[in-house]
Amino acid sequence: MKPTEDSFLERNAIIVKAAIIFFLVLLLLIPSTMIQGLIEEREIRKDDAIREISSKWGERQTITGPVLTIPYLEFYKDTSKTVRQVTRYMHFLPDELQVNGQLFPEKRYRGIYEVVVYNSEVALKGNFPAIDFSNLGVPQENLRLKDAFISVGITDLRGIKEQVTLNWNDQKHSFNPGIASSDVLETGINSPVDLTRTTENAPYTFSLSLDLKGSDFLYFVPVGKETKVQIASQWQNPSFDGAFLPDQRQVSEAGFTANWKVLHLNRNFPQQWKGGSYTIDDAAFGVNLLLPIDSYQKSMRSVKYAILFIGLTFLIFFFIELLHKRSVHPFQYVLIGLALCVFYTLLVSISEYTNFNIAYLIASVMTIGLVTIYTFSVFSSRKLAALVGGTLVILYAYIFTIIQLQDFALLMGSIGLFVILALVMYYSRKVDWYNIGRKVMDEPSTSTVAVE
């Protein structure tokens, strides 16, 4: 029975070897998955560092307003037929709102992590229309015009650097912290304005300036019937985001300028309403101060090609075994696969201290050099070592190109896989797969090269 079993194994040695290699490829996906977990962990630590600095400096800021609010009394009868009163609020938005802002970004560090924060100078001015109190649906005697107030929504009040003063019809009013009514805004500042002293049918003009600290982005809510926003900064990597993109923008090495114009017809809330009938934050827009492309995102994208690296490298060694009658032990396959996996840990760790492109170059040179030298020690052939090394150079360069071309990654990946499949089909077209085991059995056996 033993000679029969030996002859069966020798006759199907190639199939068994291919099955072992396929199993090793799947097995090596475990460390690649662990590396993905490592990248996610490092990214979480970076986010924690960003939150820590932002919590002390100032969070992401969204400026909303100003909003004019007039309290009024509403009477109702309870279950015991007793007449009771409750204070309600009606809210008015400006006809014209102009915002001019200047951003002064700074880079702060927490350990090895870099965070973008900013100081800003924002000037708001405009006017509210004259209010026709007869059309409000509320008896004039129920209006508390003396208790009217202006509110400006600010996401994080810790970012306010200087006292804020409201110029209301050429009169100065100081802002107080907090919001008297949460119908429209959740956090911000307010200033009382006495509407009983204003001229009938006259518009209300306003202006105010904010010295505001924040991090990451600065947004605005277009509360004006016509809202114009102009932002300028020396930051070279802005991302314009939110519900509206700028009508005009210029980005250069000297910085950027951006201009928005938003009409009340472009958003889904009116110029005046009662109570908390509308949510206006969905219309926010602004600028995000991006750092250069996150190395963790690029590392995560590259590690997703681990199966391609490992599978193609193992396929090259498998064809060397077939076509050059050399033998590679499964343990040697494992060492080569682990070297390819270590590339990603090198990439992540080095990219935390330098540019991602430089980190990719260093990690790929180290990995290609290690695998090439090991190939030479296994086969004692410079030609085969050069073949493996050259293939890895092409593969690493190809993956680097895919990572850089985000919009065309799928197209380039599909074309690359097609080319790889075509090459495999071309070089395997003359392999006699049915008789290859018999040929190996008839030829003198080649001993497995030991690991040096």
C-alpha positions in Angstrom: 0.0 0.0 0.0 2.8 2.4 0.8 4.3 2.5 -2.8 0.8 3.2 -4.1 0.3 6.1 -1.7 3.7 7.5 -2.4 3.1 7.4 -6.1 -0.3 9.1 -5.7 1.3 11.9 -3.7 4.1 12.3 -6.2 1.6 12.3 -9.1 -0.5 15.0 -7.4 2.4 16.9 -5.7 1.7 20.1 -7.7 -2.0 20.1 -6.8 -1.1 19.5 -3.1 1.4 22.3 -3.2 -1.1 24.7 -4.9 -3.6 23.8 -2.2 -1.0 24.5 0.6 -0.1 27.9 -1.0 -3.8 28.9 -1.3 -4.3 28.0 2.4 -1.2 30.0 3.4 -2.6 33.0 1.5 -5.8 32.8 3.4 -3.9 32.3 6.7 -1.8 35.4 6.1 -4.9 37.5 5.8 -5.2 37.1 9.6 -2.2 39.4 10.3 -3.3 41.8 7.6 -6.7 42.1 9.4 -4.8 42.7 12.7 -2.9 45.5 10.9 -6.2 47.1 9.9 -7.2 47.0 13.6 -3.9 48.6 14.5 -4.5 51.4 12.0 -8.0 52.0 13.4 -6.6 52.1 16.9 -3.9 54.7 15.9 -6.6 56.7 14.2 -8.8 56.7 17.3 -5.8 57.9 19.4 -5.4 60.7 16.9 -9.1 61.6 17.1 -8.8 61.6 20.9 -5.8 64.0 20.7 -7.8 66.3 18.4 -10.8 66.3 20.8 -8.5 67.0 23.8 -7.0 70.0 22.2 -10.3 71.2 20.7 -12.0 70.9 24.1 -9.4 73.3 25.6 -9.1 75.7 22.7 -12.6 75.7 21.0 -14.7 73.2 19.2 -16.0 73.4 15.7 -17.9 76.6 15.4 -21.2 77.4 13.6 -22.5 81.0 13.7 -26.2 81.4 13.4 -28.1 84.7 13.4 -28.8 87.2 14.4 -32.4 86.3 15.2 -34.9 88.8 16.6 -37.2 87.3 19.1 -40.4 88.9 20.6 -42.1 87.3 23.6 -45.8 87.3 23.8 -48.5 86.1 26.2 -50.8 83.3 25.3 -53.9 82.6 27.4 -55.7 79.3 27.8 -58.1 77.5 30.1 -57.0 74.4 32.0 -59.2 71.5 33.0 -60.6 73.5 35.9 -61.7 76.3 33.6 -59.1 78.6 35.2 -57.5 81.1 32.7 -53.8 80.8 32.7 -51.1 82.5 30.7 -47.8 81.2 29.2 -45.0 83.1 27.4 -44.4 82.1 23.8 -41.9 83.5 21.3 -42.1 84.7 17.7 -38.9 84.9 15.7 -37.8 87.2 12.9 -34.9 86.9 10.5 -33.0 89.8 8.8 -33.7 91.0 5.3 -30.0 91.5 4.6 -27.1 89.8 6.2 -23.4 90.4 5.3 -20.6 88.4 6.9 -17.0 89.2 6.4 -14.5 86.8 8.1 -10.8 86.3 8.4 -9.3 83.0 9.6 -5.9 82.7 11.2 -5.1 78.9 11.4 -2.5 77.5 13.7 -1.1 74.0 14.1 -1.0 72.5 17.6 0.6 69.2 18.6 -0.3 66.5 21.1 2.5 64.0 21.1 3.1 63.0 17.5 -0.4 64.2 16.4 -1.1 67.4 14.6 -4.3 69.4 15.0 -5.5 72.5 13.2 -7.1 75.3 15.3 -7.9 78.9 14.4 -8.6 82.4 15.5 -11.1 84.3 13.5 -12.4 87.8 13.2 -16.0 87.8 11.9 -18.1 91.0 11.3 -21.8 90.7 10.8 -24.1 93.6 9.6 -27.5 94.0 8.0 -31.0 95.0 8.8 -34.4 93.6 9.9 -37.5 94.8 8.1 -40.1 97.0 9.9 -42.5 94.7 11.7 -46.2 95.1 11.0 -47.6 94.0 14.4 -51.2 93.9 13.1 -50.3 90.9 10.9 -48.8 88.8 13.6 -52.0 87.2 14.8 -51.3 88.3 18.3 -53.2 91.1 20.1 -50.8 94.0 20.5 -51.4 94.2 24.2 -50.1 90.7 24.5 -46.7 91.6 22.9 -43.9 92.2 25.2 -41.9 94.5 23.0 -39.8 95.8 25.8 -38.5 92.3 26.4 -37.5 91.6 22.8 -33.9 90.3 22.3 -31.4 89.5 19.6 -29.7 86.1 19.7 -26.6 84.9 17.9 -25.9 81.2 17.9 -22.4 80.1 18.7 -21.6 76.4 19.0 -18.9 76.7 21.6 -18.9 79.8 23.8 -15.4 79.0 25.2 -14.1 80.2 21.8 -15.2 83.9 22.4 -12.1 86.0 23.0 -13.5 89.5 23.5 -16.7 91.1 24.8 -19.3 91.2 22.0 -21.2 94.5 21.5 -24.4 94.9 19.4 -24.9 98.1 17.5 -28.7 98.3 17.2 -30.0 101.4 15.4 -26.9 103.3 16.4 -27.3 102.2 20.0 -24.8 99.9 21.8 -25.9 96.9 23.7 -23.8 94.3 25.5 -24.4 90.6 24.9 -25.1 88.2 27.7 -24.3 84.5 27.7 -27.0 81.9 27.0 -30.2 81.8 25.0 -33.5 82.9 26.5 -35.5 80.7 24.1 -34.4 77.3 22.7 -37.0 77.4 19.8 -34.3 78.3 17.2 -30.9 78.2 18.9 -29.4 75.8 21.5 -26.3 77.7 22.5 -25.2 81.3 22.0 -25.4 84.8 23.3 -28.3 87.3 23.5 -28.8 91.0 23.9 -32.0 92.8 24.9 -33.5 95.4 22.5 -36.4 97.6 23.4 -38.7 97.8 20.4 -41.0 100.3 22.1 -38.5 103.0 21.4 -38.2 102.4 17.7 -39.8 104.5 15.0 -42.9 102.9 13.5 -42.4 101.3 10.1 -38.6 101.9 10.2 -36.1 99.1 9.6 -33.7 97.9 12.3 -30.1 98.1 11.5 -27.5 96.0 13.3 -23.8 95.2 13.3 -21.5 93.2 15.6 -18.0 91.7 15.6 -16.8 88.3 16.9 -13.3 87.4 17.9 -13.8 83.6 17.9 -11.5 80.6 18.5 -12.4 77.2 17.1 -11.0 74.1 15.4 -11.4 72.2 12.2 -14.2 74.2 10.5 -16.2 77.4 10.6 -19.8 77.3 9.4 -22.6 79.9 8.9 -26.4 79.5 8.7 -27.9 81.8 6.0 -30.7 83.5 8.1 -30.9 86.5 5.9 -33.4 87.0 3.1 -30.2 87.6 1.2 -27.1 86.3 2.9 -23.6 87.2 1.6 -20.6 85.6 3.2 -16.9 86.3 2.4 -14.1 84.4 4.1 -10.4 84.8 3.6 -7.4 83.0 5.1 -3.8 82.1 4.4 -4.6 78.4 4.8 -3.7 76.5 1.6 -5.9 73.4 2.0 -9.5 74.5 2.5 -12.5 72.2 1.9 -15.8 74.1 1.2 -18.5 72.0 2.7 -22.1 72.1 3.9 -25.4 72.9 2.2 -24.0 75.5 -0.2 -20.7 75.8 -2.2 -19.2 79.2 -2.7 -20.2 81.1 -5.8 -16.6 82.3 -6.2 -13.4 80.9 -4.7 -9.7 81.3 -5.2 -7.2 78.9 -3.7 -3.4 79.4 -4.1 -0.2 79.0 -2.2 -1.0 82.4 -0.6 -4.3 81.1 0.9 -7.9 81.3 -0.2 -10.9 83.6 -0.5 -14.5 82.4 -0.9 -17.8 84.2 -1.5 -21.3 82.8 -0.9 -24.7 84.3 -1.8 -27.7 82.5 -0.5 -31.4 83.6 -0.9 -34.2 82.7 1.4 -35.7 80.8 -1.5 -32.7 78.4 -1.3 -33.5 77.1 2.2 -36.4 75.4 3.8 -37.6 77.9 6.5 -39.3 81.3 6.3 -38.3 84.7 7.5 -40.6 84.6 10.6 -42.5 82.1 12.6 -43.8 81.2 16.0 -42.3 78.7 18.4 -40.0 75.9 17.4 -41.6 75.1 14.1 -38.4 75.0 12.0 -34.8 73.6 12.2 -32.4 75.8 10.5 -29.0 74.1 11.1 -29.4 71.9 8.0 -28.7 75.0 5.8 -25.2 75.6 7.4 -22.2 76.0 5.1 -18.6 77.1 5.4 -15.0 76.0 5.2 -13.2 73.1 6.6 -9.5 73.6 7.4 -8.1 70.3 6.1 -4.6 69.0 6.9 -2.9 67.2 3.9 -4.5 63.8 3.2 -4.6 61.7 6.3 -1.8 59.0 6.3 -4.1 56.6 8.2 -6.7 56.7 5.4 -4.0 55.9 2.8 -2.5 53.2 5.0 -5.9 51.6 5.4 -6.5 51.7 1.6 -3.1 50.1 0.9 -3.6 47.3 3.4 -6.7 46.3 1.6 -4.5 45.2 -1.3 -2.6 42.8 1.0 -4.2 39.7 -0.6 -3.0 41.0 -4.0 0.6 41.4 -2.7 0.7 38.0 -1.0 -1.2 36.1 -3.7 0.8 37.5 -6.6 4.2 37.0 -4.9 3.3 33.4 -4.0 2.1 32.9 -7.6 5.5 34.0 -8.8 7.3 31.5 -6.6 4.9 28.8 -7.6 5.6 29.3 -11.3 9.4 29.3 -10.5 8.9 25.9 -8.9 7.0 24.7 -12.0 9.1 26.2 -14.8 12.6 26.1 -13.2 12.2 22.8 -11.3 13.0 24.5 -8.0 11.4 23.6 -4.7 10.3 26.1 -2.0 9.2 24.8 1.4 5.9 26.0 2.8 7.7 27.5 5.8 9.7 29.7 3.3 6.3 30.9 1.8 5.2 31.8 5.3 8.4 33.9 5.9 7.9 35.7 2.6 4.2 36.4 3.4 5.1 37.8 6.9 7.7 40.1 5.3 5.0 41.4 3.0 2.7 42.0 6.0 5.4 43.8 8.0 5.5 46.3 5.2 2.2 47.8 6.4 3.3 48.1 10.0 6.5 49.9 8.7 4.3 52.1 6.6 2.0 53.1 9.5 4.7 53.7 12.0 7.0 55.7 9.7 4.1 57.8 8.3 3.4 59.1 11.8 6.7 60.9 11.7 7.1 61.9 8.1 5.2 62.4 4.8 3.2 59.4 3.7 5.0 59.3 0.3 8.4 59.2 1.9 7.1 56.5 4.4 5.8 54.4 1.5 9.1 54.7 -0.3 11.1 53.7 2.8 8.8 50.8 3.7 8.7 49.4 0.2 12.5 49.6 -0.3 13.0 47.7 2.9 10.4 45.1 2.1 11.5 44.6 -1.5 15.2 44.4 -0.5 14.4 41.8 2.2 12.3 39.6 -0.1 14.8 39.9 -3.0 17.8 39.0 -0.8 15.9 36.1 0.6 14.9 34.9 -2.9 18.6 34.9 -3.9 19.5 32.8 -0.8 16.8 30.3 -1.6 17.4 29.9 -5.3 21.0 30.9 -5.5 20.1 32.7 -8.7 20.5 36.4 -9.4 18.1 36.2 -12.4 15.3 34.8 -10.3 16.0 37.2 -7.4 15.9 40.1 -9.9 12.6 38.7 -11.4 11.0 38.7 -7.9 12.4 42.0 -6.9 11.4 43.7 -10.2 7.9 42.3 -10.0 7.5 43.7 -6.4 8.8 47.1 -7.6 6.1 47.2 -10.3 3.4 46.0 -7.9 4.3 48.5 -5.1 4.5 51.4 -7.7 1.1 50.3 -9.1 -0.6 50.3 -5.6 1.0 53.6 -4.8 -0.5 55.1 -8.0 -4.0 53.7 -7.1 -3.8 55.3 -3.6 -2.9 58.7 -5.1 -5.7 58.6 -7.7 -8.7 58.4 -5.4 -11.3 59.2 -8.0 -9.9 56.6 -10.5 -8.9 53.9 -8.0 -11.6 51.5 -9.1 -10.8 52.0 -12.8 -7.1 51.6 -12.3 -7.6 48.6 -10.0 -9.8 46.8 -12.5 -7.4 47.4 -15.3 -4.5 46.2 -13.2 -6.2 43.0 -12.2 -7.1 42.4 -15.8 -3.5 42.8 -16.8 -2.3 40.5 -14.0 -4.8 37.8 -15.0 -3.7 38.2 -18.7 -0.1 37.7 -17.8 -0.8 34.6 -15.6 -2.9 33.1 -18.5 -0.1 33.9 -20.9 2.8 32.3 -18.9 0.7 29.3 -17.9 -0.7 28.5 -21.4 1.9 25.8 -22.1 1.8 24.1 -18.8 0.6 20.5 -19.1 -1.5 20.5 -15.9 -2.6 16.8 -16.4 0.9 15.4 -16.9 2.9 17.7 -14.8 2.8 15.4 -11.8 3.9 12.5 -13.9 6.8 14.5 -15.4 8.0 15.5 -11.9 7.9 11.8 -10.8 9.9 10.7 -13.9 12.6 13.4 -13.4 15.3 13.2 -10.8 14.0 14.7 -7.5 15.2 18.1 -6.5 15.7 18.5 -2.8 14.1 21.4 -1.0 16.5 24.3 -0.5 17.0 24.8 3.2 16.5 28.2 4.7 19.8 30.0 5.1 
